[in-house]
Amino acid sequence: MPPLRKSFQERFEELERDLNIMCNKGVETVERTRKAVLNQDFELAREIIDGDDDLDAFIIQIEEKGIEVLALQAPVAIDLRRIFVMLRIAMHIERVGDLCVNICKVLLSLKGYSISPNVKDNFSEMFKRAIEMLRQSLESFKNKDSSHVSDLTQMDDKVDRIHRAFLEGVNGGDREEVEVTVRVLMIARFVERIADHAVDIGEDVKYMVIGRFVE
Amino acid sequence: MRVDGVSVQCGFELMEKLECRLGVHNLSVYYDDFKALENINLLIPCKRITAFIGPSGCGKSTLLRCFNRMNDLVPGSYVEGSIFFDGTDIFSDNYDVTELRRKVGMVFQKPNPFPKTVYENVAYGPKIAGIKKKAVLDEIVERSLKRAALWDEVKDKLHSSALRLSGGQQQRLCIARALAVEPEIILLDEPCSALDPIATQRIEDLLVELAEKYTIIIVTHNMQQAARISHFTAFMMIEEHGDPGRIIEFGETSYIFTNPDNEKTERYITGRFG
């Protein structure tokens, strides 16, 4: 396809560059959160909480630039869908960042308690799959290729299964045990939500490519 | 889906629900040896706005002028194919062209009021049609000016020269003049290209209102205008200089501007054309 008009092209590239940096930062935040949880690294958890402002600043920047492109360049068809999807992806990544902050806050409340190796294994698996899903959904966007988007739903099913296993493993105990269990369940739920955002990004990419919303 | 070679993206179901009294069938238009349009097939939905978009020279205005046979006035022009209006081919022998032009009004790019009063401009058509009673003419003038959203601005200067009105007012006067003879279809050939953004907005608002009662076909170079006001869009283009214009894609405007079927349409509307 021949190039866009120059000023539009430049703004597009700038927006894509910003989004790319934001997405890398989002994935990196999930990886660091995984490390913090598995190692019960409270110092790292605090760093992640403090660093969330960066992702928040990114989304404001991307939204402002996106709105400017919509207002000044009046994009249509594939260009309109791309801008729309870029704004949606930025929103998903910002929420993924918020979920990492939530996980870290819950982790801090677990200071003084130990997380069992079995729970850690499950967390590790959930995080691994969620990160893989995020990477894959963002690759689909970069390559404008929706052919692997349906894989994300299958991958999400596995994350959901581990999440359910957490719920099924709850079997009472004393007050302290219940408190720990609730917090562990909260972390599992937040990781499960991260995977859901990856699925949503995949659906957005599919819309961008084919021009129709498909659930 | 495709209907007679035209990609109708809005789907057959919707087109079936809409009344279409105007249909173009295998239409080609020639100016002497030059083929300006080739094999045009199109249905125009009633009481909707249909926009023709496309690069200069693709035959948009030529196609528009076919609907009231304005091309008859161009020496050397002739057509092949048909335009059916209520089931009758408007190019058939003995077709009443005067009556056609009453039913199919036209507004041009540049406002062209007669050098007469505001009142005379609007009353001109009805007078030609034989209406002589002043009370009836007064009523037609008021009604037409109101429909054209001009009445409040000119009701105190009906007997002043129309040439003293602003460009935007003159264009609305031309629309009122077209409405005065009770047309069913209104053709507009780039009606806002000589107007400022405020006058343009008034005309656009007016066209949207008029579409509740009239079938409107508009040629515009302003794609955002087509996107803003039209219900259906036909994208036309020529392959090479000297080739005839063809319809590349026709469909609901919301589809055309978000997810066009044809790559050429996408290239044109996203500014990648050429």
Chai-1 contact restraints between the chains, C-beta under 6 A:
chainA,res_idxA,chainB,res_idxB,connection_type,confidence,min_distance_angstrom,max_distance_angstrom,comment,restraint_id
A,M1,B,R272,contact,1.0,0.0,6.0,A-B,restraint_1
A,P2,B,R272,contact,1.0,0.0,6.0,A-B,restraint_2
A,R5,B,G271,contact,1.0,0.0,6.0,A-B,restraint_3
A,A74,B,Q224,contact,1.0,0.0,6.0,A-B,restraint_4
A,V76,B,F257,contact,1.0,0.0,6.0,A-B,restraint_5
A,V76,B,I269,contact,1.0,0.0,6.0,A-B,restraint_6
A,A77,B,P260,contact,1.0,0.0,6.0,A-B,restraint_7
A,A77,B,E266,contact,1.0,0.0,6.0,A-B,restraint_8
A,A77,B,I269,contact,1.0,0.0,6.0,A-B,restraint_9
A,A77,B,T270,contact,1.0,0.0,6.0,A-B,restraint_10
A,D79,B,T270,contact,1.0,0.0,6.0,A-B,restraint_11
A,G211,B,N259,contact,1.0,0.0,6.0,A-B,restraint_12
